[in-house]
Amino acid sequence: MTASVKVEKLQGQVFHWPDELSAWGQTEAARLRLPLTSLVGQRLDYTPFQGPSPRWAQNIWKDPHKISFSSIAQAAAALRSLGAFWNQVPGNLFRRAALIQERLPRVPQKPRPFPHTLPTASMGAWTLLDESTLWASPVCSSPFPGGRPLLLENKVDPPSSAYAKLQESLLLLGRHPKPDDDCLDAGSAPGGWSWVLLQLGANVVSVDRAEMDPRLISHPRLRHRLQDAFSLLPSNFEKLDWLFCDVICYPAKLWDWIQLWLDSGKVKHYVVTLKMQGEPDWESIDNFAAVPGSRLVHLFHNKHELTWML
Ligand SMILES: C[S@@+](CC[C@H](N)C(=O)[O-])C[C@H]1O[C@@H](n2cnc3c(N)ncnc32)[C@H](O)[C@@H]1O
């Protein structure tokens, strides 16, 4: 590498916001006292501080570097010296950025059927700011390129597109229900999540005020209860391997209900969607995030939602 390349390791983190949710991410960063500088429009913000990260980020660059260079070959070589796999986040000078990306090892892009194990190699992210400056991080919070999971789409069998949200959660969690595990699927209709669980061989009690898709209702391992999900309590079950919840409700109500299950000690694992109506309910977000050992993230397949997993 010639002397005209400069690789500068920076303190802090870069946040890649989901489309249309940068405002919530920026509000959360302010709550966490993280001052932000925009790198790329509303897509990428930099903070010079470590520490807590906003949950509304799609991907977090954990080890940011600033690379100054004069040629495309130099830029690609500098990236290769930092890490193997790189996902380019659109910034400026698209053609020049594409020429740099072409010189990097090809990132696996082929969608794979669920379930699968995630690659162990770290997935880096970079963006071109101007003709001679790029920012990059060889270490990111998401194992997926740019935070986007490589899941094979199925538009035929699942009763709803929500199945992808659950598959993404379980991939991130690194575990999923095994055959004969007992699952409660709350807010289950029309049945995208239950479809995933049945495919895995689990036993499912689904509960919703609405009916399930007719294709699922006669499945031998599914029992549907047409009632208010919040009327089901730990005393109704001996034990559960998994509790899933995708009910549309206020996060505070959800927190009250989930606390009953946590206190009961009857559930091994959880995947729960927190749905925001209007502004985020920061108090409930903090309550869920404070549960020891749990994770609260914004999935690629989440809209105005966060997913809590334990
Ligand atoms: C986003 S949809 C769930 C989609 C589902 N997870 C799937 O994979 O197809 C939200 C569901 O919450 C249900 N719901 C809302 N309030 C409820 C309550 N109090 N008890 C049970 N279900 C409720 C709605 O009927 C709706 O089916």
The ligand as an ORCA input file, in Angstrom:
! r2SCAN-3c Opt
* xyz 0 1
  C     -49.898     -8.936     13.700
  S     -51.256     -9.969     13.921
  C     -50.471    -11.490     14.273
  C     -49.913    -12.191     13.080
  C     -49.489    -13.603     13.408
  N     -48.371    -13.627     14.347
  C     -49.108    -14.389     12.183
  O     -47.973    -14.881     12.143
  O     -49.912    -14.553     11.271
  C     -51.847     -9.484     15.469
  C     -52.956    -10.353     16.016
  O     -53.232     -9.935     17.356
  C     -54.580    -10.294     17.587
  N     -55.035     -9.666     18.833
  C     -55.132     -8.364     19.151
  N     -55.535     -8.224     20.434
  C     -55.679     -9.483     20.930
  C     -56.036    -10.012     22.203
  N     -56.310     -9.210     23.243
  N     -56.074    -11.344     22.353
  C     -55.785    -12.176     21.321
  N     -55.426    -11.726     20.101
  C     -55.368    -10.399     19.910
  C     -55.290     -9.842     16.335
  O     -56.527    -10.500     16.203
  C     -54.278    -10.243     15.258
  O     -54.596    -11.502     14.723
*
